[in-house]
Amino acid sequence: MRAEFPDFRLGTELATSFTATLTERRGDALERVPTPRRLVDWLAVHGLAVDSCTEAQLDLARELRESIHAAATAAALQEALPASAVQVINDRSAQGRAWAVLTPEGERRWRLGSDSRVEDALSVIAADAIGIIAGERDGRLALCASPTCQAAFFDTSRSRTRKWCDMNTCGNRQKKARFHAKRRTVGGPVE
């Protein structure tokens, strides 16, 4: 990956990992796919290698990302799904040429057309979002407890009580903030 860009936040669920390409939505937003080439990099990391990406395709990807985020947020809050977000997700799902294959290890992988297009990869991400939002998968949609993040994530923990989209980022930041606040209230030194 290119050093001048922020690291990707890699989760276990494709659709919610895709929404994490824009982080700190309630603070100083951080765009993790600012260029078409960076989207190509993200897709490759997730097994959806494409040949190239245009600015117009990057715009389609960002529109899908924001639609998944809006629909997943509504689902996590048990609110009605925004009609415009549902439409974008459905449109992207229908526009691709991708299919699932079973590996010898018993895992599902996606195959894109021989002339892999961004639209093919976006259809896979949209299909994954549909499965998660529709409740077809074992887990629950939740929102990150970080006041600056509020990312939608798919909680597959045993108790379904996870608070953070990512323990290594949001969770650790919040734990450090609580630790330092507690140290200040008891008069101890803050490091």
Helices and strands as residue ranges (DSSP letters): H 14-19, E 22-23, E 30-31, H 36-45, H 55-76, H 83-94, E 98-102, E 108-112, H 118-133, E 140-143, E 152-155, I 167-171, H 172-185
